[in-house]
Amino acid sequence: MKKLLFIYNPHAGKGQIRAKLADVLDTFTKAGWLVTVRPTQGKSDATYTAAWLGGEYDRLVCCGGDGTLHEVVTGLMEVERRPEVGYIPAGTTNDFSRNLKLPKGYDALAATAAEGIPRPVDIGRFNDRYFVYVAAFGAFTDVAYDTPQQVKNMFGHLAYVLEGISRLGNLKGYQAKVEYDGGVLEDEFIFGMVSNTVSVGGMLGLPADTVSLDDGLLEAVLVRTPRNPMELQGVITALMKQTTDEAAGVLGFHTSRLKITCADETPWTLDGEYGGAPKVAEIAACRHAINIVYGA
């Protein structure tokens, strides 16, 4: 009998998975899986569990937000024989799930996780760490991990918007040298993002037809520091339209690797979690590192 490990975060979103747990497990069992269940016990528990047990299973399904998926994939990158990964999004924004054409509702999500089609997905490497869909620095990137879980549960995605608005008066620029497949950039940036997704923060993303999860390329967006309110408005307009605009200081390109060297220690976010504050970030695509289950 095929073996499935189910890791879920009982506190993700509004904790709704706890009321649906029996139905989800029944769906897995009816699909022919022998199921082992692990509720996460705190930060990094999903990473530890995936690394410790993942190689013993045919499929690992995780339920939670993007942070839970990040922990699971981080753990599996240490495993030689990696299981297929299913994802039941239950967080506040669930950015990565927008790539997977997943259905709505726990019953349909569980059925897809149990019987959906696994496809190869690239994973990003950030120095000696990993990310599933985004590594970013600069404006607003700490909102996801600085916003308390209780506030996320109460206000949902609006919590991120409210917190982001409160930061507008304190934008900071970072002097950086960016080396990538196509050349070198040196400038001051208020924001930098390296991603493998069509959505970041529930609203920001590159056009879907320019993003492929398995092409060995990452998508980079860099925003130069605006010098006046008019330039800032141009940046905001470009980002809200989900487009790059070199004239407005919003640069975008595809690359398999980057080296970003900052003048000072720079805080980064990896999949919405704090990723440290290195001066030098070496980033690369790990092609076809994980097989993740898609919907229709």
Secondary structure, 3 states (H helix, E strand, C coil): CEEEEEEECCCCCCCCHHHHHHHHHHHHHHCCEEEEEEECCCCCHHHHHHHHHHHHCCEEEEEECHHHHHHHHHHHCCCCCCCEEEEEECCCCCCHHHHCCCCCCHHHHHHHHHHCEEEEEEEEEECCEEECCEEEEECCCCHHHHCCHHHHHHHCCHHHHHHHHCCHHHCCCEEEEEEECCEEEEEEEEEEEEECCCCECCCECCCHHHCCCCCCCEEEEEEECCCCHHHHHHHHHHHHCCCCEHHHCEEEEEECEEEEEECCCCCEEECCEECCCCCEEEEEEEEEEEEEEECC
